[in-house]
Amino acid sequence: MTGESGGYAAPNDLGALRAFLDANPGAAILAGGQSLLPSLRGKAPPQFVDIGRIAALKAIETGSRVRVGAGVTLAALARHPAAAGGIAEAIGFVGNVTIRNRATVGGCLAWADPRGEIPLIMLALGGTVETDRREIAVEDFIAGPFLTTLEPGEIIVAATFEAGRKLAFEELLVRNSTGRAVVAVACERVGEARRYTVSGLVDRPVRSTPIADDPSPWFDDLLVQFPVLADASSPTYRRRVLHALALRARERM
Amino acid sequence: MNGVLISLRINGGAVAARVAPDLTLADFLRGEQRLKGTHIGCEEGVCGSCTVMADGETLRSCLTLATQMDGADITTVEGFDDPAGERLRKAFSEYFAAQCGFCTAGMMAVAREFLADTSVADHRDEAAIRSRLDAVVCRCTGYQAIVAAVRAAAGAE
């Protein structure tokens, strides 16, 4: 960051955060900062409003649905029993340990990386994003690559998903650690059929309808639902990777 | 100065400082606290050389603002003079795990967190060590020695 400082505030509760954003509509919400801070290289620093002091955003509540506060770090979520059904496994592919110690669930959703693991897993689980104004289904929340339907000043408060669901997660990384996914797949059993949620094919994660598993040519059914973007790098390769990963995930479900 | 007052602990000592709102923890440690053991490589979260510990967890100090660390307990490589740190220093020295030394502080921080992690079944397991050490890049590619040093430190526990 270069240039005049924009200022910093760290409200202690959601009410104070709301009041601060109303008074300073241009402020940038800072959670873990693992995507925000590198994106600011060479730019003028914004006015930061740090949500790290808001205890209400750090809770994980369990019941028939799991409610994960927006400020919960990926490391904390991965350690929680509610992450057992494939979530912890998917989080293991995010960055590396030091990134996961800081990156937050709310931040990953707000960033909406089209190949991010958190948007994919939340979509696979039929999750919702809870803001200070409304609750949005993940598929309606993600509007494109790094785009969401969040309104100006709207605050992500939590992510929710149904408890006890089970996913098999597979991913091929460009390279280890900070590399991004080439393709990632989450597979869930729905009766005798299986449902796949996939990133790396189009401009956002996508979820299939349940696909009959056998003896139908399930992979063709999957490809019909998810044509690889013509301008994606090497669509043929992506299809082959998808096939291999979907096969592995399917065998585990 | 348009600064933010923070108070935190660094290597066991209480520190209070007024910092610019956009000052990174890495620049704060090196520039203002003169703790030059924390190295700054890429400044965008890729290399891991700037890794330090805050409240027992590693973080990238180039991707953290100093202001975010108000109230935190920071340990940099200069603070690795306790038994856990000594074990690592001895092992890194014995196995020549510091080639040019640029990544060493980051490697040691990640190794220290790994060795203290009770959820790891076997701290001598090479695959587990490697998957954890991928948080830091060694541009000398001296990974074999670093992995060997962490295994040795795990054995010395």
Interface residues (C-beta under 8 A of the other chain):
Chain A: M1 S5 G6 G7 Y8 A10 L30 G33 Q34 L37 P38 R41 P45 Q47 F48 D50 G52 A75 R79 G95 N96 V97 T98 I99 N101 R102 N176 S177 T178
Chain B: N2 V4 A20 P21 D22 T24 E43 E44 G45 V46 G48 T51 E57 T58 L59 R60 C62 L63 T64 L65 T67 Q68 D70 V110 E113 F114 S119 R132 D134 A135 V137
